[in-house]
Amino acid sequence: MALIVIGGHSRNVGKTSVVAGLIAALPEYNWTAFKITQHGHGVCSRDGKPCHCATADHSWAISEETDRSGETDSSRFLAAGAARAWWVRTEQGRLAEAMPAIRRKLQDGENAILESNSILKFLRPDLYLTVLDPATPDFKKSAQEFLDRADAVILHESPVQAWQEISLKPVSGRPTFRIRPPHYVTPQIIEFVRLKLTTEDTEKTEKT
C-alpha cells in the first residue's frame, strides 16, 4: 500500500490542488483520498457549523464524499479520479480520537493520499510533500513541526518573502519543485512521486 501525505504552511496555498493533481496523474494507484480539517473552538465537527456543544460525540466526524461535481475539496478528489474520498473533521488537538476510524478506512483501500500536516503525528507515510508560498505570511505550527520530515518541497515562485523568523534549514538540500498557479503539479513532481513510490514498493517486496 502506498501512502502519501500532502501538507502546507497555511490555508489556500494549493494543498488540495496538489492532491487532486497527483490523483489525476497517477490513476493506476486507485487512490483513497482524505481531507482532514481541524476546527477551532465553537465549530461542530459533525457539519462544520457554529456549535456550543461540548459532548464527546461532537469532537470528530468522518463522512464519505459522493459528489463528483468538484465544488468542495473532497469532491475535487473524486472528480480527479479517486476511488473513494473521505472528509475528516476534528476539534483542534483531537485528531487522535479519529485515528482508529481513519486507520480502518486506510485498510479498506489500495493506496491512500491525505491532505494534512498533523496526521504525521500518527502515520509514517512513504512520501510527505509540503507546499510553501512565500507570499503567504501565516506559517502553521504543525507545518513547522514536521518540516524536517518533508521528502520534497513544492514552492510557489514569488518575489515576496512574507515569513518572519521562519527557517527553511530543515528542508535545505531536499528536492524543491517550483510552481506557478494555476499549475500545481508539474511533470517533474509526477516523476519524482512515481519514482519514490516505485522504490518504496520494491524495498517492501524485498523485505517480505
C-alpha positions in Angstrom: 0.0 0.0 0.0 1.3 3.4 -1.0 0.7 6.2 1.5 1.3 9.9 0.6 0.7 13.0 2.8 0.5 16.5 1.4 0.9 19.3 3.8 1.5 23.0 3.7 2.2 26.0 5.9 -1.2 27.7 5.6 -4.6 27.7 4.1 -5.1 28.4 0.4 -1.5 27.6 -0.7 -2.6 24.8 -3.1 -2.6 21.6 -1.0 -5.9 20.4 -2.4 -4.8 21.2 -5.9 -1.6 19.1 -5.4 -3.6 16.2 -4.1 -6.1 16.3 -7.0 -3.3 16.7 -9.5 -1.5 13.6 -8.2 -4.7 11.6 -8.2 -5.3 12.5 -11.8 -1.7 11.9 -12.9 -1.3 8.5 -11.2 -4.7 6.8 -11.7 -3.1 3.3 -11.6 -2.9 3.7 -7.8 -6.7 3.7 -7.4 -6.4 6.3 -4.6 -8.5 6.6 -1.5 -8.2 10.3 -0.6 -8.7 12.1 2.8 -9.3 15.7 3.5 -8.5 16.4 7.2 -9.9 19.6 8.8 -9.3 20.6 12.3 -11.8 23.2 13.6 -11.3 25.8 16.3 -13.4 26.2 19.4 -17.1 26.7 18.7 -17.4 24.8 15.5 -19.1 21.4 15.4 -17.2 18.5 13.8 -20.4 16.9 12.6 -21.1 19.6 10.0 -18.6 22.4 10.4 -21.2 24.8 11.6 -21.0 27.0 14.7 -21.8 25.0 17.8 -21.5 25.4 21.5 -21.7 21.7 22.3 -19.0 20.0 24.4 -20.1 16.4 24.1 -17.7 13.7 23.2 -19.6 12.6 20.1 -19.1 16.1 18.6 -15.3 16.0 18.8 -14.8 14.4 15.4 -16.6 13.0 12.4 -15.9 11.3 9.1 -18.1 11.3 6.1 -17.7 9.8 2.7 -17.9 12.1 -0.3 -20.2 11.1 -3.1 -20.5 14.3 -5.1 -18.2 14.4 -8.2 -19.0 18.0 -9.2 -15.7 19.2 -7.8 -17.4 22.0 -5.8 -15.8 21.0 -2.5 -12.3 19.9 -1.7 -13.2 16.2 -1.1 -15.4 16.4 -4.2 -12.4 17.5 -6.2 -10.6 14.3 -5.3 -13.4 12.2 -6.8 -13.6 14.4 -9.8 -9.8 13.9 -10.3 -10.4 10.1 -10.3 -10.1 8.9 -6.7 -11.8 5.6 -6.0 -13.1 7.0 -2.7 -12.9 10.2 -0.8 -13.4 11.0 2.9 -13.7 14.2 4.8 -12.4 14.1 8.4 -13.3 16.9 10.8 -12.0 17.1 14.3 -11.6 19.7 17.0 -8.2 21.2 17.3 -5.9 18.8 19.1 -8.3 15.9 19.0 -7.2 14.1 15.8 -6.0 11.2 17.9 -9.6 10.3 18.7 -10.4 9.9 15.0 -7.3 7.8 14.2 -8.8 4.3 14.8 -11.6 5.1 12.3 -9.1 6.6 9.8 -6.8 3.5 10.1 -9.8 1.2 9.3 -10.6 3.2 6.2 -7.0 3.2 5.1 -7.0 -0.6 5.3 -10.1 -0.8 3.1 -8.4 0.9 0.2 -5.5 0.1 -2.1 -3.4 3.3 -1.8 -4.1 6.5 0.1 -3.3 10.2 -0.2 -4.1 12.5 2.7 -4.2 16.3 2.9 -2.9 17.2 6.4 0.2 18.1 8.4 -0.9 16.8 11.8 -1.6 13.3 10.6 2.2 12.8 10.7 1.9 12.5 14.4 0.3 9.2 13.9 1.4 7.9 10.5 4.7 7.4 8.7 3.9 7.8 5.0 6.0 6.6 2.1 6.2 10.2 0.9 5.5 13.6 2.5 5.4 16.7 0.3 4.9 20.2 1.8 3.5 23.2 -0.2 5.0 26.6 0.6 4.1 30.0 -0.6 6.5 32.8 0.4 3.8 35.4 -0.3 1.5 34.0 2.5 2.7 35.1 5.9 0.9 32.6 8.1 3.0 29.5 9.0 1.1 26.9 10.9 2.8 25.3 14.0 2.1 21.9 12.6 3.9 22.8 9.3 6.9 24.0 11.3 6.9 20.9 13.5 7.1 18.4 10.6 9.1 20.5 8.1 12.1 18.3 8.6 10.1 15.2 7.6 9.3 16.6 4.1 10.8 14.5 1.3 10.4 17.4 -1.1 9.1 21.0 -1.2 6.6 22.4 -3.7 7.4 26.1 -3.7 5.4 28.9 -5.2 7.5 31.2 -7.4 7.2 34.6 -5.7 9.2 37.8 -5.4 7.7 38.3 -2.0 9.1 36.9 1.2 6.5 37.4 3.9 7.8 34.9 6.5 9.2 36.3 9.7 11.5 34.2 11.9 10.8 31.1 9.9 13.9 29.0 9.0 13.8 26.6 6.0 17.0 24.9 7.1 15.1 21.7 7.9 14.5 21.2 4.2 17.8 22.5 2.8 19.1 20.1 0.3 15.7 18.5 -0.2 14.3 18.4 -3.8 12.4 21.6 -4.5 9.9 22.0 -7.3 8.8 25.5 -8.3 5.3 26.0 -9.4 3.2 28.8 -10.9 -0.5 28.6 -10.2 -2.9 27.5 -11.6 -0.4 24.7 -12.4 0.4 23.0 -9.1 1.6 19.6 -10.3 4.4 19.6 -12.9 5.8 16.6 -14.9 8.9 16.8 -12.6 6.7 16.4 -9.5 4.9 13.5 -11.0 8.1 11.7 -12.0 9.5 12.3 -8.5 6.5 10.8 -6.8 6.3 7.9 -9.2 9.9 7.0 -8.7 9.7 7.3 -4.9 6.7 5.1 -4.7 8.2 2.5 -7.1 11.4 2.5 -4.9 9.4 2.1 -1.7 7.3 -0.7 -3.3 10.5 -2.6 -4.4 12.1 -2.2 -0.9 8.9 -3.6 0.8 8.8 -6.5 -1.6 12.4 -7.4 -0.9 11.9 -7.4 2.8 9.0 -9.8 2.6 
